[in-house]
Amino acid sequence: MLIMGKNDAFRKVHFAVMAIENGAKKMHISGTEMHDRLKKQDLIAQRLFRRYEELHTQSLEYVTDDIVETLTNWENESKK
């Protein structure tokens, strides 16, 4: 098991908050609703934290588009 240092955890949480807030703006919903929808699909852990090393090197616009598209796709899949 990989143990994160305090700085690593802080960076990942800060990154996730930025992605959630910008995704919410793009979708014209509240940050709370965005958080809840991402959490329901487990995308905070599965996408934002798990893929942090890859995603944090991208632009905020790219990350925002990625998380919105992924959320939309996963929600549509879960409805089937």
Secondary structure as UniProt FT lines:
FT   HELIX           6..27
FT   HELIX           31..40
FT   TURN            41..42
FT   HELIX           44..49
FT   TURN            50..51
FT   HELIX           52..55
FT   TURN            56..57
FT   HELIX           60..79
//
